Amino acid sequence: MRHQSKTRIPIFAVLGTLTIAGAGSLALDAQGNGAGERTTSPVYWTWDSATVLGESAVVRNENGVSGVFQTSNLPAGGAVTLWFGVFNNPAACATHPCTPADADNPAVQADFLWGGGHVVGASGKGTFAGYLPVGDVSGSAFIEFGIPQAAVGLLDPWNAEIILLLHSHGPALTGQTLKYQLTSFLGGCDVFLGGADGFADGPGDIPTDVGQCATFQTSTHQ
């Protein structure tokens, strides 16, 4: 059953473009000389931690964090964006791994930052890549939501917990509207499907109509 949250902004947000050829090599460079700490993690649905959809990789060095998210079962023709959920002080999280609910705790120093976006092809497969420089808050969704004081960016690339998230903006539109869909969190979003946090609770919450949005895939790096 499809559930709809009528709030414009999911609770997680309140609390707390182009397909790239060779995206893996781009993101895993971590904008440095390639040196750093690399981890990989399975990709899951937000409602199903048993079905593996793909794999993500994160590389950390003193300059920042890079990520590549390779996955499947995406809505063909949909506008989808990659987001970095950053928990700079995971020791302060209520659970381990951290969850979006931990963004409510200022001691966690959480942020939610744009990583990239593109339109999904007919195969339903996709590779998304992004980079977060230390201290850069320009991609923070909190700025978009009108609460820039909540934006902290990435502070501790070595120890921050990173949750990579895919966010669907429904069917890809055209022109400036498509650009907004691919470069923001709220682009094209009139209704958030799923729970009050905007996370899909099942396959029926994957957006199929214009104006629908939901966060629907995830991968965690501790």
Stockholm file with secondary structure:
# STOCKHOLM 1.0

chainA/1-222         MRHQSKTRIPIFAVLGTLTIAGAGSLALDAQGNGAGERTTSPVYWTWDSATVLGESAVVRNENGVSGVFQTSNLPAGGAVTLWFGVFNNPAACATHPCTPADADNPAVQADFLWGGGHVVGASGKGTFAGYLPVGDVSGSAFIEFGIPQAAVGLLDPWNAEIILLLHSHGPALTGQTLKYQLTSFLGGCDVFLGGADGFADGPGDIPTDVGQCATFQTSTHQ
#=GR chainA/1-222 SS CCCEECSSSCHHHHHCCCCCTTHHHHHTTTTTTSCSEEEEEEEEETTBSSSCCEEEEEEEETTEEEEEEEECCCCTTEEEEEEEEEESCGGGSSSSSCCGGGGGCGGGCEEEEEEEEEECCTTCCEEEEEEEEBTCCTTBHHHHTTCGGGCCCBCCTTTCEEEEEEEEEEECCCHHHHHHHHHCSSTTCSEEESSTTSBCCSGGGSCCSTTEEEEEEEEEEC
#=GC SS_cons         CCCEECSSSCHHHHHCCCCCTTHHHHHTTTTTTSCSEEEEEEEEETTBSSSCCEEEEEEEETTEEEEEEEECCCCTTEEEEEEEEEESCGGGSSSSSCCGGGGGCGGGCEEEEEEEEEECCTTCCEEEEEEEEBTCCTTBHHHHTTCGGGCCCBCCTTTCEEEEEEEEEEECCCHHHHHHHHHCSSTTCSEEESSTTSBCCSGGGSCCSTTEEEEEEEEEEC
//
